[in-house]
């Protein structure tokens, strides 16, 4: 019997290991990230087959350039939402940074390099104001950033009024839309990918990332575990503001125009992309891979609808619908899975 049991054990272990690996594969394939990736592939294929000029190199260039601001803003927004907070002032910070850039170029005599740096610093200061109200005074980030959304947008029109500044150097405006030689991929996308890699490493492979998830699940528990909750959230808002300043520079140079209404309404698209990517609006759940897929899916849908001459109001309806779906559907799926798990636990036979 001992001899039999010696040879019976390994197959049983292999079976258990195989079952574990199979369960892991099923878990990955059944995740929200996988669903978004599949939806992205389907959207690209359908758009390529049904929408004229979608599958051209020129359109791919414009599509990717349109995704640069959205992807950049989605990176810090992902981290903020994972902690259970939100920043609705991102588009207004982009607009204010753009108008400051235009005003400084128009009247200061400073070099464009220094102006770009000042715009990024302004964004960091604006983000610090948000962070101060949220973490210093304990106010809800939703209320704070709705207020600064209006404040920063109003300041944009104070800086430039209704005028636009459009006489930026052609070498700069051409540089931000330049492609990698021999491809339709903008050089700017390389910077986005590098930043996405940095944010992904921080979120998924460092103690800071684990602290962000802990904060999103329970602020008090994270505090008792030694996490500096207020300080961490403050710096997230600062980083978000700095990225908004960077996007303000990109937006201004890409369209060769500094205006007070630049990026108006972009905050809705950013939040939609983050939630569509599987980040829970309640915090504590989500990942950067799903957000990247969400950004791409939203960009593909909007681009295809624009090529199909769909009205701008319809695009807003699509964005709003996706926002609702991205909030409701993942929570509904999680609830169904939890119920099925409890049911299996109740019906599982008890070992003698």
DRENGUKOL-20710 format. One record per residue: residue in three letters; x, y negated, z of N, C-alpha, C, O in turn. Coordinates in steps of 0.05 Angstrom, whole numbers, plus 32768, in hexadecimal, padded with zeros to 4 digits. Layout:
BEGIN
ALAXYZXYZXYZXYZ;...
***
This chain:
BEGIN
UNK80118018800080008000800080117FE78000800B7FD37FF3;UNK80277FE9800F80397FD2801080447FCD7FF480477FB67FEC;UNK804B7FE37FE680567FE07FCC80427FD37FB980497FC17FA9;UNK80297FDC7FBB80147FD07FAA80107FB27FB0800E7FA27F9D;UNK80107FAB7FC9800B7F8F7FD080227F7E7FC8801E7F667FC2;UNK803A7F897FC680517F797FBE804E7F6F7FA180567F597F9A;UNK80427F807F91803F7F797F7580247F6C7F6F80207F617F5A;UNK80117F6E7F827FF77F617F7E7FF87F447F847FE87F347F79;UNK800A7F3B7F96800B7F1F7F9E80117F0B7F8880027EF77F85;UNK80267F0F7F78802D7EFB7F6480177EF57F5080127EDE7F4A;UNK80097F0A7F447FF47F037F327FDF7EF27F3F7FD47EE07F32;UNK7FD97EF77F597FC47EE77F667FCE7ECA7F697FBE7EB77F65;UNK7FE87EC67F6F7FF37EAB7F717FF27E9E7F567FEC7E867F54;UNK7FF97EAD7F417FF87EA27F267FDC7E997F1E7FD87E847F12;UNK7FC97EAA7F267FAD7EA37F207FA57E897F2E7F987E787F22;UNK7FAD7E877F487FA67E6F7F567FB47E577F4B7FA87E417F48;UNK7FCE7E5A7F437FDC7E447F377FD07E3C7F1C7FCE7E247F16;UNK7FC87E507F0C7FBB7E4A7EF37FA17E3C7EF77F9A7E297EE8;UNK7F927E447F0B7F787E377F117F7D7E1A7F197F6E7E087F12;UNK7F927E167F297F987DFB7F327FA07DE97F1B7F977DD27F19;UNK7FB17DF57F097FB87DE57EF17FA07DDF7EE07F9E7DC97ED5;UNK7F8F7DF37EDC7F777DEF7ECC7F657DDA7ED87F5A7DC97ECA;UNK7F637DDA7EF37F527DC67F007F5E7DAA7EFC7F4F7D967EF9;UNK7F797DA87EFD7F867D8E7EF97F817D847EDD7F7A7D6D7ED9;UNK7F837D967EC97F7E7D8E7EAD7F617D857EA97F5C7D717E9D;UNK7F4F7D957EB57F337D8D7EB47F2E7D727EC17F1E7D627EB7;UNK7F3C7D6D7ED77F387D547EE57F427D3D7ED47F357D287ED3;UNK7F597D407EC67F637D2B7EB57F517D267E9D7F4A7D0F7E97;UNK7F497D3C7E907F377D3A7E797F1C7D2F7E807F0F7D227E6F;UNK7F137D347E987EF97D2A7EA07EF97D0F7EAE7EE57D067EB8;UNK7F107D027EAE7F137CE87EBC7F087CD27EAA7F037CD57E92;UNK7F037CBB7EB87EF97CA47EA97F0E7C9A7E957F087C907E80;UNK7F287C9B7E9D7F3D7C937E8A7F3C7CA37E707F3E7C977E5B;UNK7F387CBD7E727F377CCD7E5A7F1E7CC67E4A7F1F7CC67E31;UNK7F087CC07E577EF07CB87E497EF47C9F7E397EEA7C9C7E23;UNK7F027C8B7E457F077C727E387F1A7C767E207F167C697E0B;UNK7F2E7C877E237F407C8C7E0D7F317C997DF67F357C927DDF;UNK7F207CAC7DFC7F0F7CB97DE77EFD7CA57DDA7EFB7CA47DC1;UNK7EF17C937DEA7EE07C7F7DDE7EF07C6C7DCC7EE67C637DB8;UNK7F087C667DD47F1A7C547DC47F207C617DA97F1E7C547D94;UNK7F277C7B7DAA7F2D7C897D917F157C8A7D7E7F177C857D66;UNK7EFD7C8F7D8A7EE57C907D7A7EDF7C747D6E7ED87C727D56;UNK7EE27C607D7E7EDD7C447D747EF07C3D7D5D7EE77C317D4A;UNK7F097C447D607F1D7C3D7D4B7F167C4C7D317F167C407D1C;UNK7F0F7C667D337F097C767D1C7EF07C6B7D0E7EEF7C687CF6;UNK7EDB7C667D1E7EC27C5D7D127EC57C417D057EBB7C3C7CF0;UNK7ED47C2F7D137ED87C157D087EE97C167CEE7EE37C087CDB;UNK7EFD7C287CEE7F0D7C2B7CD67EFD7C357CBE7F037C2E7CA7;UNK7EE97C467CC47ED97C527CAE7EC27C407CA57EBA7C427C8E;UNK7EB87C2F7CB77E9F7C217CB17EA37C037CAE7E927BF57CA2;UNK7EB87BF77CB97EBB7BDA7CB87ED17BD37CA47EE87BDC7CA6;UNK7EC97BC37C917EDC7BBB7C7C7EF37BAB7C887EEF7B997C98;UNK7F0C7BB17C7F7F247BA37C867F2D7BA97CA37F417B9D7CAC;UNK7F1F7BBA7CB27F287BC07CCD7F437BCE7CCD7F557BC87CDC;UNK7F457BE27CBB7F5D7BF37CBB7F737BE87CA97F817BF67C9B;UNK7F787BCD7CAB7F8D7BC17C9C7FA37BB77CAF7F9D7BB17CC6;UNK7FBB7BB57CA47FD17BAB7CB57FCD7B8F7CBF7FD47B887CD5;UNK7FC17B7E7CAE7FBC7B627CB67FA97B607CCD7FAC7B517CDF;UNK7F937B707CCB7F807B707CE17F8B7B7C7CFA7F857B727D10;UNK7F9C7B907CF77FA97B9B7D0F7FBA7B867D1D7FBB7B857D36;UNK7FC87B757D0E7FD87B607D1A7FC67B4D7D297FCC7B467D40;UNK7FB07B447D1D7F9E7B317D2B7F917B3E7D447F8E7B317D58;UNK7F8A7B587D417F7E7B667D587F917B677D6F7F897B627D86;UNK7FAA7B6E7D6A7FBE7B707D7F7FC47B557D8B7FC87B537DA3;UNK7FC57B407D7B7FCA7B257D857FB37B1D7D977FB77B107DAC;UNK7F9A7B247D907F837B1D7DA17F847B2C7DBB7F7A7B227DCF;UNK7F917B447DBB7F927B547DD47FA87B4A7DE77FA67B517DFF;UNK7FBB7B3A7DDE7FD17B327DEF7FC77B237E087FCE7B2A7E1E;UNK7FB77B0D7E047FAD7AFF7E1C7F9C7B117E2E7F9F7B107E47;UNK7F8B7B217E227F797B327E317F897B467E417F837B4B7E59;UNK7F9D7B537E357FAD7B677E437FBD7B5A7E597FBF7B667E6F;UNK7FC97B437E547FD97B367E697FC87B2F7E817FD17B347E98;UNK7FB17B247E7D7FA07B1C7E937F957B347EA27F907B337EBA;UNK7F917B4A7E937F867B627EA07F9A7B707EB37F917B7E7EC5;UNK7FB47B6B7EAF7FC87B787EC07FC57B707EDE7FC17B817EEF;UNK7FC87B567EE47FC57B4E7F007FA87B517F0A7FA37B567F21;UNK7F947B4E7EF77F797B517EFF7F737B6D7F097F647B717F1C;UNK7F807B817EFD7F7D7B9D7F067F867BA07F237F787BAC7F33;UNK7F9D7B957F297FA77B977F457F957B897F587F907B927F6F;UNK7F8B7B717F517F797B627F627F5F7B717F677F567B727F7E;UNK7F537B7C7F527F3A7B8A7F567F3E7BA47F667F2C7BAB7F75;UNK7F547BB17F627F597BC97F727F5A7BC37F907F527BD47FA0;UNK7F627BAB7F977F627BA37FB47F477B9B7FBE7F437B947FD5;UNK7F337B9B7FAC7F187B937FB47F127B757FB07EFD7B6B7FB9;UNK7F247B677FA27F207B4A7F9D7F1B7B467F7F7F1A7B5A7F6F;UNK7F187B2D7F777F147B277F5A7F1E7B0B7F557F1E7AFA7F68;UNK7F257B057F3D7F2E7AEA7F357F1F7AE27F1C7F267AEA7F06;UNK7F0B7AD17F1F7EFB7AC87F087F057AAE7EFC7EF97AA37EEA;UNK7F1B7AA37F077F257A8A7EFD7F3B7A8D7EE87F477A797EE0;UNK7F417AA57EDF7F587AAA7ECE7F567A9A7EB47F6A7A8E7EAB;UNK7F3F7A997EA77F3C7A8B7E8E7F407A6D7E927F4B7A5F7E81;UNK7F357A637EA87F387A467EAD7F557A3F7EB37F5E7A297EAB;UNK7F647A517EC07F817A4C7EC47F907A4C7EAA7FA37A3C7EA6;UNK7F887A5D7E977F947A5E7E7C7F8F7A437E6F7FA17A377E63;UNK7F767A397E707F6F7A207E637F7D7A097E6F7F8779F77E61;UNK7F807A087E8A7F8E79F27E977FAC79F27E907FB879DD7E8C;UNK7FB77A0A7E8F7FD37A0C7E877FD77A037E6B7FEC79F67E65;UNK7FC47A097E597FC67A017E3E7FC579E27E3B7FD579D77E2C;UNK7FB379D67E4A7FB179B97E487FC979AB7E547FD279967E4A;UNK7FD479B67E6A7FEC79AA7E75800379AC7E61801379997E5E;UNK800579C37E53801A79C67E3F801779B17E29802B79A57E20;UNK7FFE79AD7E207FFA79997E0B8000797D7E15800D796E7E06;UNK7FF879767E2D7FFD795B7E37801B79567E3B802579407E35;UNK802979697E46804679667E4A805579647E2F806779547E2D;UNK804C79747E1C805979727E02805379577DF48063794C7DE5;UNK803B794D7DFA803279347DED8040791B7DF9804779087DEA;UNK8045791C7E13804D79037E20806679047E31807178EF7E39;UNK8070791C7E388086791D7E4C80A2791C7E4080B579127E4D;UNK80A579257E2780BF79267E1B80D0793E7E2580E879407E1E;UNK80C479507E3480D379687E3E80D6797C7E2880C6797C7E14;UNK80EA798D7E2A80ED79A37E1780D679B77E1A80CA79B97E30;UNK80D079C57E0480BA79D87E0580C079EF7E1780AE79FB7E24;UNK80D979F77E1A80E17A0C7E2C80DA7A057E4980CF7A157E58;UNK80E179EC7E5180DB79E47E6C80BD79E17E7080B279E77E86;UNK80AE79D77E5C809179D57E5E808579F07E62807379F37E73;UNK808D7A047E5480827A1F7E5780877A2A7E7480757A367E80;UNK809F7A257E7E80A57A2D7E9980937A1E7EAD80897A2B7EC0;UNK808E7A047EA9807D79F57EBB806079FF7EBA805379FF7ECF;UNK80577A077EA3803C7A127EA080397A2C7EB080257A307EBE;UNK804D7A3D7EAE804C7A567EBE804C7A507EDC803E7A5D7EEB;UNK805D7A3D7EE4805E7A357F0080437A297F09803A7A2E7F1F;UNK80377A197EF8801C7A0E7EFE80087A257F037FF97A247F16;UNK80097A397EF17FF77A507EF57FFC7A5D7F107FE87A657F1D;UNK80157A607F18801B7A6C7F32800F7A5C7F4980057A667F5C;UNK80117A417F4680067A2F7F5B7FE77A327F5C7FDC7A337F72;UNK7FDB7A327F457FBE7A357F447FB57A507F507FA17A527F5F;UNK7FC47A657F4A7FBF7A7F7F577FC37A7E7F757FB47A8B7F84;UNK7FD77A707F7D7FDC7A6D7F9A7FC57A5F7FA87FBE7A667FBF;UNK7FB87A4C7F9B7FA17A3E7FA67F8A7A537FAA7F7E7A537FBF;UNK7F867A637F967F727A787F997F797A8B7FB07F687A917FC1;UNK7F927A937FB17F9B7AA67FC67F997A997FE27F927AA77FF5;UNK7F9E7A7F7FE47F9C7A727FFE7F807A7280087F7B7A788020;UNK7F6D7A6C7FF77F517A6B80007F477A8780077F377A8A801A;UNK7F507A9B7FF87F477AB77FFD7F547AC280167F467ACE8027;UNK7F6E7AC080187F7C7ACD802E7F817ABB80467F827AC5805D;UNK7F847AA180417F897A8F80577F707A8780667F6F7A85807E;UNK7F5A7A8280567F417A7A80637F2C7A9080647F177A8C806E;UNK7F337AA780597F217ABF805A7F087ABC804A7EF47AC88051;UNK7F097AAD80347EF17AAA80247EEF7AC0800F7F047ACA8007;UNK7ED77AC780067ED47ADC7FF17EE17AD37FD77EDD7ABC7FCE;UNK7EF07AE47FCB7EFE7ADD7FB27EEA7AD77F9C7EF07AC77F8A;UNK7ED37AE47F9C7EBF7ADE7F877EB67AC17F897EB67AB47F74;UNK7EB07AB77FA17EA77A9C7FA47EBD7A887F9E7EB97A747F91;UNK7ED57A8E7FA87EEC7A7C7FA47EF27A797F877EF57A627F7D;UNK7EF47A8F7F787EFD7A8D7F5C7EE77A847F497EED7A797F34;UNK7ECE7A867F517EB87A797F427EBB7A5B7F457EB87A4C7F32;UNK7EC27A527F5D7EC67A357F627EDE7A2B7F527EDD7A167F46;UNK7EF57A397F547F0D7A307F467F0A7A337F277F177A267F18;UNK7EF97A467F1F7EF37A487F027EE97A2D7EF87EF27A237EE4;UNK7ED67A227F067ECB7A087EFE7EDF79F17F037EE179DF7EF2;UNK7EED79F27F197F0079DD7F207F1679DC7F0B7F1C79C67F01;UNK7F2379F27F057F3A79F27EF37F3179EB7ED67F4079DE7EC8;UNK7F1979F47ECF7F0F79ED7EB47F0A79CF7EB27F0F79C37E9E;UNK7EFF79C47EC77EFA79A77EC87F1479987EC67F1679847EB8;UNK7F2979A17ED57F4379947ED47F4F79957EB87F5E79847EB0;UNK7F4979AB7EA97F5379AD7E8E7F4A79967E7D7F5A798B7E6D;UNK7F31798E7E807F2679787E707F2F795D7E7B7F3079497E6D;UNK7F36795C7E957F4279447EA07F5D793F7E947F6579287E8E;UNK7F6D79547E907F8879517E867F8979487E697F9879367E63;UNK7F7879547E587F79794D7E3C7F6079417E317F5F79367E1B;UNK7F4A79417E417F3179387E367F27794A7E207F2A79627E21;UNK7F1B793E7E0B7F11794D7DF57F2579507DDE7F1F795D7DCA;UNK7F3D79457DE27F5079467DCC7F5F79607DCC7F5E796F7DE0;UNK7F6D79667DB77F7D797E7DB47F9979767DAC7F9D79637D9C;UNK7FAD79847DB67FC979807DAE7FD179987D9C7FCF79AF7DA4;UNK7FDA79917D837FDF79A77D707FFA79A47D627FFE79B37D4F;UNK800B79927D6A8024798E7D5C803C799C7D68805179917D6C;UNK803779B57D70804D79C57D7B806079CE7D65805879D17D4E;UNK807979D37D6C808D79DB7D57808479F47D49807C7A087D55;UNK808779F47D2F807F7A0B7D1E808F7A247D2580857A3A7D23;UNK80A87A207D2D80B97A377D3480AD7A467D4D80AF7A5E7D4E;UNK80A27A377D5F80967A437D77807C7A517D7180777A687D79;UNK806B7A447D6280507A4F7D5B80547A687D4A80447A7B7D4B;UNK80687A687D39806D7A7F7D2880797A967D3880737AAE7D32;UNK80897A907D4C80967AA57D5C80827AB67D6B80867ACE7D6D;UNK806D7AAA7D76805A7ABA7D8680497ACC7D76803C7ADE7D81;UNK80477AC87D5B80377AD97D4B80487AEB7D38803E7AF97D27;UNK80627AEA7D3C80747AF97D2B80717B177D31806E7B1F7D48;UNK80737B277D1C80727B447D1F808D7B517D2180A27B457D1A;UNK808E7B687D2D80A67B797D2C80AB7B7F7D0F80997B887D01;UNK80C47B7B7D0580CA7B7F7CE980C07B9A7CDF80C67BAF7CEB;UNK80B27B997CC880A97BB27CBB808F7BBD7CC780867BD37CBE;UNK80837BAF7CDA806A7BB97CE680557BA37CE8805B7B8C7CE1;UNK803D7BAA7CF180287B977CF680257B927D1480117B877D1D;UNK80397B997D2480397B967D4180467B7C7D49805E7B787D44;UNK80377B6A7D5680447B517D5F805A7B557D7380587B677D85;UNK806E7B457D7280847B477D85807A7B427DA180847B4D7DB5;UNK80667B307DA4805B7B2A7DBE80507B427DCC804F7B437DE5;UNK80477B567DBD803C7B6E7DC980527B7E7DD8804B7B8C7DEC;UNK806B7B7B7DD080807B897DDE80827B7E7DFB80857B8E7E0E;UNK80807B647DFE80807B587E1980697B617E2A806C7B667E42;UNK80527B647E1D803A7B6E7E2B803F7B8A7E3580387B917E4C;UNK804A7B9B7E24804F7BB77E2C80637BB97E4280607BCA7E54;UNK80787BA87E42808B7BA87E57807F7BA07E7280847BAB7E87;UNK806E7B8B7E7180607B837E89804C7B987E93804A7B9D7EAB;UNK803F7BA57E80802D7BBB7E88803C7BD17E9580327BDD7EA9;UNK80537BD87E8B80647BED7E97806C7BE47EB3806B7BF57EC6;UNK80737BCB7EB7807B7BC17ED180647BC37EE580677BCD7EFB;UNK804D7BB97EDD80357BBA7EEE802D7BD77EF480257BDE7F0A;UNK80307BE97EE080297C057EE4803B7C127EF880327C227F09;UNK80557C0C7EF680687C187F0980627C0E7F2580637C1E7F38;UNK805D7BF47F2880577BEA7F43803E7BF67F4E803D7BFE7F66;UNK80297BF87F3E800F7C027F4780107C207F4E80047C287F62;UNK801D7C307F3E801B7C4D7F4080337C5B7F4C80317C737F53;UNK80497C4D7F4F80617C5B7F5980707C4C7F6F80877C527F74;UNK80637C397F7C80717C2B7F92805F7C297FAA80467C2C7FA8;UNK806A7C257FC2805A7C207FDA80477C097FD780317C097FE3;UNK804E7BF47FC7803C7BDE7FC380227BE77FB6800D7BDE7FBE;UNK80257BF87FA2800D7C027F947FFB7C127FA77FE37C0F7FA6;UNK80077C237FB77FF77C327FCA7FEA7C207FDE7FD37C257FE7;UNK7FF77C0A7FE57FEB7BF67FF87FD37BE97FEB7FBF7BE37FF8;UNK7FD57BE37FD17FBE7BD77FC37FA57BE87FC47F8F7BDF7FC9;UNK7FA97C027FBF7F937C157FC07F887C167FDC7F6F7C187FE1;UNK7F9A7C167FF07F917C17800C7F807BFF80137F6C7C028021;UNK7F887BE8800A7F797BCF800F7F5E7BD180027F4A7BC8800E;UNK7F5D7BDC7FEA7F437BDE7FDC7F307BF07FEA7F187BEC7FE8;UNK7F3A7C057FF77F297C1880057F217C0E80207F0A7C128028;UNK7F337C01802E7F2C7BF780497F427BE480527F587BEC8058;UNK7F3B7BCA80527F4E7BB5805A7F597BBA80777F717BB8807C;UNK7F467BC080897F4E7BC380A57F617BDB80A97F747BD980B7;UNK7F5A7BF1809C7F6B7C09809F7F867C0380937F9B7C0C809E;UNK7F887BF5807D7FA17BEE80717FB27BDC80847FCA7BDF8086;UNK7FA47BCA80917FB27BB880A57FBD7BC980BC7FD47BC580C4;UNK7FAE7BDB80C67FB77BEC80DC7FCE7BFE80D37FDF7C0780E3;UNK7FCF7C0480B97FE57C1580AE7FFE7C0580A980127C0F809F;UNK7FFD7BEB80AE80157BDA80AB80177BCB8091802C7BBF808C;UNK80017BCA808280017BBB80687FFB7B9E806E7FE97B97807D;UNK800B7B8C806280067B6F80657FF17B6780507FF87B5E803B;UNK7FD87B6B80577FC27B6880457FC07B4C803A7FC07B488022;UNK7FBF7B38804B7FBB7B1C80437FD27B1380317FCE7B07801C;UNK7FEB7B19803980027B11802A80037B1E800E80097B117FFA;UNK7FFC7B38800E7FFD7B467FF47FE87B3B7FE17FEE7B367FC9;UNK7FD07B367FEB7FBB7B2B7FDA7FC27B0F7FD17FBD7B087FBA;UNK7FCE7AFF7FE27FD67AE47FDA7FE97AE57FC27FE57AD67FAF;UNK7FFD7AF67FC480107AF77FAE80047B037F94800E7AFD7F7E;UNK7FF07B147F977FE27B1D7F7F7FD57B067F707FD67B057F58;UNK7FC87AF47F7F7FBC7ADD7F727FD17ACB7F667FCD7ABF7F51;UNK7FE87AC87F737FFE7AB87F6880087AC47F4D800B7AB67F3A;UNK800C7ADF7F4D80147AEC7F357FFF7AE97F1F80067AE47F08;UNK7FE67AEB7F267FD07AE87F137FD17ACC7F077FCE7AC87EEE;UNK7FD67AB77F177FD87A9C7F0D7FF07A987EFB7FED7A8B7EE6;UNK80077AA47F02801E7AA17EF1801A7AAE7ED680227AA37EC1;UNK800D7AC57ED680067AD37EBC7FF37AC17EAC7FF57AC07E93;UNK7FE07AB57EB97FCE7AA27EAB7FDD7A8B7E9E7FD77A837E88;UNK7FF17A817EAC80027A6C7EA080107A767E8880127A687E73;UNK801A7A8F7E8980287A9B7E7280147A9E7E5B801B7A987E44;UNK7FFC7AA77E617FE87AAA7E4C7FE07A8E7E407FDB7A8C7E28;UNK7FE07A7A7E517FDA7A5F7E477FEF7A567E337FE77A4A7E1F;UNK80087A5C7E38801D7A567E2480197A657E0A801A7A5A7DF5;UNK80147A7F7E0D80107A907DF57FF87A867DE57FF97A837DCD;UNK7FE17A817DF37FC97A797DE67FCD7A5F7DD67FC57A5C7DBF;UNK7FDB7A4C7DE37FE07A327DD77FF17A347DBE7FEB7A287DA9;UNK80067A447DC080187A477DA9800C7A587D9380107A537D7B;UNK7FFC7A6C7D9A7FF17A7D7D867FDD7A6E7D747FDD7A707D5C;UNK7FCC7A5D7D817FB87A4E7D727FC27A327D6C7FB47A227D60;UNK7FDB7A2B7D747FE77A117D707FD479FB7D787FD079E77D6A;UNK7FC879FE7D907FB479EA7D997FB179EC7DB77FAC7A027DC2;UNK7FB579D57DC47FB079D47DE17F9679C57DE57F9379AD7DDE;UNK7F8279D27DF07F6779C77DF47F5C79CE7E0F7F6579E27E1B;UNK7F4A79BE7E197F3F79C37E337F2C79DC7E347F2879E77E49;UNK7F2279E47E1C7F1079FB7E1C7F1D7A147E137F107A287E0D;UNK7F387A157E127F467A2D7E0A7F3F7A447E1E7F3F7A407E36;UNK7F3A7A5B7E137F357A747E237F1B7A737E327F177A837E45;UNK7F097A617E2C7EEF7A607E3A7EE17A7B7E377EDE7A867E21;UNK7ED77A867E4D7EC87A9F7E4D7EDA7AB87E4E7ECF7ACE7E4F;UNK7EF47AB57E4D7F057ACC7E4C7F057ADD7E667F0A7AF57E65;UNK7EFE7AD07E7C7EFD7ADE7E967EE97AF67E957EEF7B0B7EA1;UNK7ED37AF27E877EBF7B087E857ECB7B207E767EC77B377E7E;UNK7ED97B1A7E617EE57B2F7E517EFB7B3E7E617EFD7B567E5F;UNK7F0A7B2F7E707F207B3B7E807F147B4E7E957F1D7B657E98;UNK7F007B447EA47EF37B557EB97EE67B6E7EAC7EE87B847EB7;UNK7EDA7B6A7E957ECD7B817E877EE27B967E807EDE7BAE7E83;UNK7EF97B8D7E757F0E7BA07E6D7F187BAF7E857F1D7BC77E83;UNK7F1C7BA27E9C7F277BAF7EB47F137BC37EBF7F1A7BDA7EC5;UNK7EFA7BBC7EC07EE57BCE7ECB7EE07BE57EB77EDB7BFC7EBF;UNK7EE07BDE7E9D7EDD7BF37E897EF37C077E8A7EF07C1F7E83;UNK7F0B7BFE7E937F227C107E967F217C227EAE7F337C317EB3;UNK7F0B7C207EBE7F077C337ED47F0E7C287EEF7F0D7C367F03;UNK7F167C0E7EF17F1B7C027F0B7F017BFC7F197EEF7BEF7F0D;UNK7EFD7C057F327EE47C017F407EE27BE47F497EF57BD87F54;UNK7ECA7BD87F457EC57BBD7F4E7EC67BBB7F6C7ECA7BA57F77;UNK7EC47BD17F7A7EC57BD27F977EE17BD57FA27EE57BD47FBA;UNK7EF47BDA7F8F7F107BDD7F987F177BFA7F9E7F067C0B7FA2;UNK7F317BFF7FA07F3B7C187FA97F3D7C2E7F947F467C447F9A;UNK7F357C297F7B7F357C3E7F677F3B7C327F4B7F317C1C7F45;UNK7F4A7C417F3B7F507C387F207F6D7C3A7F1A7F7D7C3E7F2C;UNK7F747C367F017F917C387EF97F967C287EE07F837C1F7ED2;UNK7FAF7C237EDB7FB67C117EC57FB37C1E7EAA7FAD7C107E96;UNK7FB57C387EA87FB27C457E8E7F967C417E847F917C3B7E6C;UNK7F827C457E957F667C417E8D7F617C247E857F527C1E7E73;UNK7F6E7C117E937F6A7BF57E8D7F757BEE7E717F697BE07E62;UNK7F8D7BF97E6B7F997BF47E517F867BFF7E3B7F817BF27E27;UNK7F7B7C177E407F687C227E2C7F4E7C117E2B7F437C0D7E15;UNK7F467C067E427F2E7BF57E427F337BDB7E337F217BD27E24;UNK7F4B7BD07E367F527BB87E267F517BBD7E087F467BAE7DF9;UNK7F5D7BD47E007F5E7BDB7DE47F427BE07DD97F3B7BD77DC3;UNK7F317BEF7DE97F167BF57DE07F067BDB7DDC7EF87BD87DC8;UNK7F087BC97DF07EF97BB07DEE7F027BA07DD67EF27B947DC8;UNK7F1D7B9F7DD27F277B907DBC7F1F7B9B7DA17F187B8C7D8F;UNK7F1F7BB67D9F7F177BC37D867EF97BBD7D807EF27BB77D69;UNK7EE87BBF7D947ECC7BBB7D907EC67B9E7D877EB77B997D74;UNK7ED37B8B7D957ECE7B6E7D8E7ED97B687D727ECD7B5A7D63;UNK7EF07B737D6C7EFC7B6E7D527EEB7B7A7D3B7EE67B6D7D27;UNK7EE17B937D3F7ED07B9F7D2B7EB67B907D277EAD7B8D7D11;UNK7EAA7B877D3D7E917B787D3B7E957B5D7D2D7E847B547D1E;UNK7EAC7B507D337EB27B377D257EB67B3B7D077EAC7B2B7CF7;UNK7EC47B507CFF7EC77B567CE37EAD7B5D7CD67EA97B587CBE;UNK7E9A7B687CE57E807B6E7CDA7E6D7B567CDB7E557B597CD6;UNK7E787B3F7CE17E687B257CE27E527B267CF67E3C7B1B7CF2;UNK7E577B337D0D7E447B327D237E457B177D317E5B7B0D7D35;UNK7E2E7B0C7D387E2D7AF27D457E3C7AF27D5F7E3E7B067D6D;UNK7E487ADA7D667E577AD87D7E7E477ADD7D977E517AE87DAB;UNK7E2D7AD67D967E1B7ADC7DAD7E187AFA7DB17E167B037DC8;UNK7E187B097D9B7E167B267D9D7E2F7B327DAA7E2E7B457DB8;UNK7E467B257DA47E5F7B2F7DB07E5E7B2B7DCF7E677B3C7DDE;UNK7E527B157DD77E4F7B107DF47E3D7B257E007E417B2E7E17;UNK7E277B2C7DF27E157B407DFB7E237B5B7DFE7E1F7B6A7E12;UNK7E347B627DEA7E437B7B7DEB7E557B7B7E037E577B8F7E12;UNK7E637B657E087E767B637E1F7E677B667E397E6F7B757E4B;UNK7E507B597E3B7E407B5B7E547E357B777E587E357B817E6F;UNK7E2D7B847E437E237B9F7E457E397BB27E4E7E347BC37E5F;UNK7E507BAF7E427E677BC07E4A7E6E7BBB7E687E767BCE7E76;UNK7E6C7BA27E707E727B9C7E8C7E5F7BAB7E9F7E677BB67EB3;UNK7E457BAA7E987E317BB97EA97E377BD77EA87E367BE47EBD;UNK7E3C7BE17E907E417BFE7E8E7E5A7C067E9E7E5A7C1B7EAB;UNK7E6F7BF57E9D7E877BFC7EAB7E857BFB7EC97E957C077ED7;UNK7E717BEC7ED37E6C7BEC7EF07E5A7C037EF87E5F7C107F0C;UNK7E457C087EE87E307C1B7EF07E397C387EEB7E377C497EFC;UNK7E447C3D7ED37E487C597ECA7E5D7C677EDB7E587C7E7EE4;UNK7E757C5B7EE07E897C6A7EF07E7E7C717F0C7E837C877F16;UNK7E6F7C5F7F187E647C647F337E4F7C7A7F327E4C7C8A7F44;UNK7E3F7C7A7F1C7E2B7C8E7F197E377CAA7F157E2F7CBE7F20;UNK7E4D7CAB7F057E5B7CC47F007E677CCE7F1A7E667CE67F20;UNK7E747CBC7F297E807CC47F427E6B7CCF7F567E707CE27F64;UNK7E547CC27F567E3E7CCB7F687E357CE77F607E307CF87F71;UNK7E317CEC7F467E287D067F3D7E3D7D1B7F437E367D317F4C;UNK7E577D157F3F7E6C7D287F467E6C7D2F7F637E707D467F6B;UNK7E687D1A7F747E687D1F7F917E517D317F997E547D437FAA;UNK7E3A7D2D7F8D7E237D3E7F937E277D5A7F8A7E217D6D7F99;UNK7E327D5D7F727E387D797F687E4C7D867F7A7E4A7D9E7F7F;UNK7E607D787F847E757D837F957E687D8C7FAF7E6E7DA27FB9;UNK7E577D7B7FBB7E4A7D837FD47E387D9B7FD07E367DAD7FE1;UNK7E2B7D9D7FB97E197DB37FB37E297DCD7FB17E217DE27FBC;UNK7E407DCC7FA37E517DE37FA17E5C7DEC7FBC7E5F7E047FC2;UNK7E627DD87FCD7E6C7DDF7FE87E577DED7FF87E5D7E008007;UNK7E3D7DE47FF57E287DF180047E227E0D7FFA7E1B7E1F800A;UNK7E257E117FDF7E1E7E2C7FD47E357E3F7FD37E317E567FCB;UNK7E4D7E367FDA7E657E477FD97E627E5D7FEF7E5C7E568006;UNK7E667E767FE97E637E8B7FFD7E797E8A80127E907E83800C;UNK7E727E8F802B7E857E8E80417E957EA780427E8A7EBD8041;UNK7EB07EA580437EC17EBD80437EBD7ECC805E7EBC7EBF8073;UNK7EBB7EE7805D7EB87EF680767ED07EF580877ED17F00809D;
***
